[in-house]
C-alpha cells in the first residue's frame, strides 16, 4: 500500500492507476477490470450522494456473493458512508433488526428479500432509500440498482472522512443474544490489511478463490486483500458445491484458497473420488475453527505445493495469530504467534498477567486492528474494551481461554461463554473435540453441553467418520473412558453423516445442542 492510502477506498484507486485493464473480479464467468470496478463504484457513490446519503450514514447491503456487492462496498466508502454487509440468507427478523439497529439510511437488497420484511420498514424515518437489485421499484423511496448508477454524473463529491471514521459495521451472529455491530474504522481495516499482507504476501499474479460469504469478515478480507494486491478475485456463491469449486480452481488456475474446515472436508471427499490434485495452488489458509490434524492431511493431499497457514482471530480485531507454515507439523494444535503489529498476553481471573507457560487464561489483544466498539452498545463495549497499560489506550479482552508454550505459541482452549461445568469441573469443549479428532478415522467432531440431573451439564459429542471407517459410538466412548478424565467423558456420542453448519461455514452448535437436548430427554423418559 502507498502512503497516499489514508482511507480504505484509496487502495482501489491506487490499483486502478497501476492495472486499469487487469481482471479485478471474475464472477459468473464474466470478467470485471479494475477500471470497470473503480468507475462503477464511483457512479454508485455519486448516486447515493444525490439521494441524500451523508458522511458516516449506514448503508445495509444484503445481496450475497455477487459483483454488485463488491461494487456497493467500494461505492459506499467513496460516498463517505459506512458499509453494513449482511448475508443474503439472513433471517427476515434479523435483517429487520439490523436495519433498525444500524439506523440505516439506505438498504440495498433483492425484491424477494424486501418482500420478506415488515411493510413498516419503508416508513422508518432514517431510511431514505431502498435500492433493489432486480424487479421494479414499487414505492417513492425505492429504485433499482441500475438506475442508481445512472445518477449523480458518475463522479462523487469528496467524502471528507478521516481514517478514524467508521468504514464498516460487521454484525456478529448473535448466537448468545441479539447481534452486536462491530465498529471498524478505516484505520482499523487498513492496519489489518497491512498486517495480513506482511505474512501472507498476496501479489498481482495471484488468483484468489472466494466462496466464503462476503458478509463474513474472512470472506470480506479476501476481496479487500485481492484488490489491494492487484490480484484477481474469483468470486463464487457462498459455499459453492465442491464439484463446481474443482472446475473453477482448474479453469482459472487459482493460486490462493481460503477455507473453513467444513468446506475443506467436502472438497477433499469429492476430489479424492476423482483423484484430483491441484498443483497450481501455492497457498491455503484457514480460520474460523481450529485446524485439526485430519484437515492438515487433507490440505497436503489436495495441494501438495501449497503453504498452509492456520490462523485465529475475532471479528473484534480481525486476526490475532497465524502459524507459520514451517511450524504446521512441529506445533500441532497451536494457532501460532501474534500477527505483525499486534501484541498479545494472557490474564487470570484477577486480571493479573500470566507469565508461566502452559497456564490457561483470557487472551488480551493490543494493536491498531482492535475495534472501535460495539455499535450503540456501551455496556457490551465496556466488557471487551478496557484500559491498557499506557495512558489513553484500550485493549481487547477477547473472552477466549488460551495458553502459551515456552516459545510463545498460542493454543486456543475454549470460549469463556462456552465452558461447560460437568460434575463440578470446568471443561472446554475444544479439549474433548481435540481428543476425538486424534482418533484415527474421525473426520469432524463437535461437543456441546446440555443440562443433566446428575452431572450438572453433560457433554454430548457429534462426529462424522471418514470414508470406509467402521467405528461405533460405543467404541468411541470406550476410547474416551480410557483417555480422558471421567468428567470429560461425553454422556453420548452420535455418529452423523454430516454436521450442520452456519452461514459462515462453522459447525452450528446451537442446532447440535437442540438435538442433544432432544436425545437426552428421550433417554431420561
DRENDREN-109337 format. One record per residue (C-alpha): x, y negated, z negated; residue in one letter. Coordinates in steps of 0.001 Angstrom, whole numbers, plus 500000, padded with zeros to 6 digits. Each point is the difference from the previous one (the first is absolute). Layout:
<zamars>
XYZA
...
</zamars>
This chain:
<zamars>
500000500000500000X
501061496441500620X
500317497112497538X
497153498366501946X
497602502680498772X
498466498277496999X
496503501398500544X
499129503567500896X
498558499101503418X
503358498510500986X
501386503496500613X
497586500497502918X
500964496673501546X
503693500873499656X
499586503385501673X
497886498578502791X
502799497522500685X
502503502863500272X
497901502699501718X
496859498459501589X
499504502804502531X
500846502874497670X
497259502361498798X
498917498954496511X
496957502282499621X
498889503131501807X
496360500741499179X
497625502353501828X
502681500395502685X
499961496261500695X
503143497912499526X
499977496521498462X
503160497908500259X
501402497655497385X
498921497052502149X
496445501327500262X
499757500637496255X
501424496573499151X
497679498247502447X
496843501922498978X
500629499454496294X
500538496269500644X
496669499840501841X
498279501764497119X
501603497584497526X
498784497007501988X
496515501497500165X
499916500500496244X
501093496414499393X
497349498627502379X
497425501953498006X
501091498344496784X
502543502360498434X
502067498046497502X
503446500672498590X
500063502939497556X
496405501071500667X
499520503768500144X
499138501966503133X
498785503583499542X
500895502294502914X
498226503355500207X
500824501533503381X
502246502993499314X
503148500800501957X
499500497960503157X
502075497489501924X
497398497375499024X
500903500590496333X
503635499198500779X
498960496909501964X
497751498874497138X
502745500490497406X
502438497651501737X
497265497596501111X
498624499522496484X
503497499213498728X
500581497498502813X
496721498292499115X
501169499652496384X
497573502583498640X
500452503002497724X
499599503487501503X
497753502464498156X
500210503171502085X
497531502719499014X
499708503548501347X
497217500642502496X
498843502985497936X
499556497823496903X
496570500631498470X
497455497246500647X
499605499141496313X
503783499702499608X
500349497789503096X
497145497845498755X
501784499667496643X
503289499000501653X
498382497362502248X
498348498459496952X
502952500391497623X
502475498531502500X
497536497172500729X
500765500651503645X
499455497210502504X
500077502374502972X
499129503686500473X
501319501763503120X
498428503425500522X
497806502186502228X
496250499894500618X
499620503407498381X
501800498845496862X
498093496731499707X
496731501921500330X
500933502055496921X
500402496884497829X
497193498222498138X
498245497388502131X
500857497473497283X
503654500132501093X
499242497415502709X
498573497595497410X
503145499804497855X
500967496355499577X
503704500695500478X
499590502175503137X
500301497601502937X
500357502486502820X
499408503657500871X
502039501261502961X
498815503197501695X
502360502156502016X
497185501483502071X
496364499322500827X
498207496703500059X
500197497238497425X
496581499974498356X
499978496952497723X
501195496411499746X
503015501062497896X
501075502871502256X
501989500141503214X
502053502572501886X
503722500602499684X
500460499192503686X
498144496702499752X
502110498966497011X
503142500451502109X
498580497577502553X
499625497079497596X
502452497435498681X
502141499492503085X
502288502942499244X
502437498214497702X
499326499660496259X
500812496959497927X
502922500324497560X
498665501931497025X
501961498102497329X
500672503072497872X
503088500461497836X
501682503320499264X
498462500032496520X
496483499942501485X
498023503228500359X
500423502028503185X
497837503000499092X
497785501553497374X
500073503791499986X
497183501592498053X
500875503114498041X
497876503116500293X
498136499329496763X
500191503616498768X
499834498775496387X
497466497211500518X
499227497168502403X
502681499398502642X
502629497438499031X
501473497597502541X
503811499968499970X
501130496480500946X
503103499895502204X
501712496787501029X
501962499403503193X
503103500090497815X
498987503381498523X
499459501565503403X
503112498550501641X
502092501175497038X
498548503500500354X
500673499921503729X
503644499029499495X
500531502690497372X
498371502737502078X
502052499115503066X
503191500025497942X
499815503736499352X
497664501271502743X
501454498018502880X
497195500014502578X
501379498659503297X
498806498768503375X
500420503415501636X
497675501737497530X
496532501335500751X
498158500052496679X
496969502286499723X
497245498748497702X
496873502040499313X
499882498757496413X
497213497481499298X
501031496398500545X
497879499254496920X
502470502099497965X
503193498051499226X
502173502878501261X
498256499829503371X
499877496196500059X
503750499712499459X
500698502406502864X
498391497434502276X
501767497028498393X
503394501746499987X
499674501128503613X
499125496464501141X
502765498366497955X
502610502455501364X
498897499680503619X
498908503652499996X
496947501455501745X
497109501094497767X
498113503024501296X
496695499389498218X
497575502866499542X
496693500349498221X
500223500799496310X
501287503537499430X
499675501088503617X
499686503760500434X
503440501668500146X
499563501283503544X
499654496391501213X
502932498839497889X
502200502679501560X
499087498695503451X
500678496383499024X
503362500795498423X
501081501677503230X
498326497594502402X
501568496870498546X
503248501543498696X
499235498824496482X
503083499441497820X
498522498999496615X
497090501695498208X
498561499028496599X
498089502746498219X
497931500790496974X
500351503674498950X
496469501068500969X
500529498690503533X
503390501695500235X
498648503396498928X
497297499937502675X
502457498980502720X
502480502673498934X
497346502724500209X
498937498989503524X
503571499532501214X
501180503311498523X
497390501938501962X
501163498296503180X
503697500261499127X
500265496224500357X
503157498222498847X
500589496247500375X
503686499335500522X
499506496337501049X
498690498953496581X
502850498322498129X
498192499092496765X
497047501217497936X
498799498220496888X
497637500882497198X
498233498138497233X
496608500081498322X
500618503374498355X
502992501958498779X
502095501689502680X
500212503606498839X
502397502739501158X
497455501519502456X
499515496602501623X
503744499516500406X
500273503445501597X
497157499128502384X
501690496741500993X
503315501718500663X
498291502631502143X
498034497473502045X
502671497304500307X
503445501636499933X
501878496775500886X
498081497633497755X
501040498154496869X
497475500660497232X
499078497109497702X
497942500816496913X
498644496797498481X
497834498822497135X
498084496827499393X
496842498192499024X
497870497518501898X
500819497527497217X
503658499833501108X
499930501852503335X
502952502317499332X
502058500843496894X
502509502647501015X
501336502103502832X
502035503197500015X
502958499727502408X
499796502822502566X
503348501427498907X
498479500621496539X
496871501815501160X
501406503400498969X
502278499010497114X
497310498040498116X
496896502208500223X
496913498361498585X
501536496521499882X
498418496975501645X
503410498364500164X
501573496668499174X
498686496439499981X
499438498471503417X
502299497068500881X
499331496748498116X
498018501837497308X
500783500875496397X
498281502684497938X
500102501358496463X
497879502013497549X
498387498930496742X
498571502031497126X
496631499513498293X
501502497198497885X
501119498213503186X
503648500725499209X
502339500720502893X
501013503666500337X
503712500469500672X
500322503757499504X
499665502277503061X
497076502421500331X
497765498109497587X
496498499260501290X
498716496441499931X
497955497482501946X
501634498688503162X
500535496233500232X
500844498246503298X
501729496656500498X
500349498437503430X
498615497714502683X
497524502651501210X
497986499964496757X
496439498833500687X
498629496595499038X
497258501723497990X
496523501481500460X
497503497799501802X
497566498350497554X
500956502462497278X
502229498361497391X
499374502722497407X
501270502772502301X
502882497763501112X
501105499448496409X
500242503763499465X
502359500400502965X
501999496773500195X
501898499142496835X
502779497538499158X
503427501207501092X
503326499592498281X
500691496684501719X
497915496837499548X
497135499486502407X
499986503433501597X
497448502815499953X
500781503694500376X
497702502852500974X
499006502617497451X
499047502761502402X
498010502299497717X
502102502915501263X
501949502366497779X
503469500717501370X
503458501102498921X
503513499226501205X
502867502461500275X
503679499339499212X
500545498542503475X
497066497607499796X
497696502000502283X
496302499666499201X
497547502875499430X
496263499352500017X
498255501744497077X
496421498814500288X
497678497039499705X
499166498779496526X
496298500055500847X
500272503533501446X
501599501651496986X
497991502914498644X
499832500863496298X
499828503786499828X
500030501783496655X
501062496740498376X
503026499561502280X
500465497545502869X
500484501719503344X
500972498399503297X
498074501619502880X
502993499376502276X
502179502198497794X
497606502948500353X
499636499288503720X
503787500087500304X
500078503451498385X
497335501273502411X
501778498537503021X
503124501920498985X
498161503313500413X
500847501469503382X
496950499910502241X
498246497029498374X
499479497330502626X
498091497328498043X
498985499577496373X
497909497569497961X
499164500063496301X
497113498148498317X
498648499879496476X
496461500768498831X
498410499863496578X
500114503331498199X
498496500949496651X
502984501894498618X
503063498234501489X
498807496387500311X
500898499624503649X
500644503032502116X
502251500147503045X
498468501234503234X
502283500652502965X
499119500088503694X
502471501394502515X
500362500998503616X
502242502830501164X
502228500291503029X
499067502086503015X
499976503706499180X
500628499540496262X
497911502321497813X
500169498693496447X
496965500217497748X
498892497429497458X
500741502479497202X
503532500579501289X
500590496261500040X
498595499608496501X
502320502761498799X
502958498089501453X
498844496921498090X
499667501947496744X
503584501216500318X
501508496722501196X
498101497250498192X
499266499103496410X
496537501221498964X
498436496529499995X
501117499448503619X
498447503197501360X
496885499255502110X
496641501309498887X
499360500964503592X
501648500050503402X
497885499712503105X
501475501032503344X
498623497803502797X
500369499976503771X
500744496257499767X
499916497238497417X
497733496955500416X
501732496742500702X
499220496308499710X
499971497502502851X
503697499382499276X
500903503652500409X
500570500650496307X
498420502995498297X
496546498963498765X
500329500642496276X
496531498690499187X
498358502519502323X
502125502791498535X
499070498886496499X
496313500231500886X
500572503498501357X
501889500970496846X
497193498734497759X
497467502040501952X
502163503125499792X
500607499631496270X
496282499378499360X
499145503213501807X
502618501899497997X
498720498551496721X
496414500776500955X
</zamars>
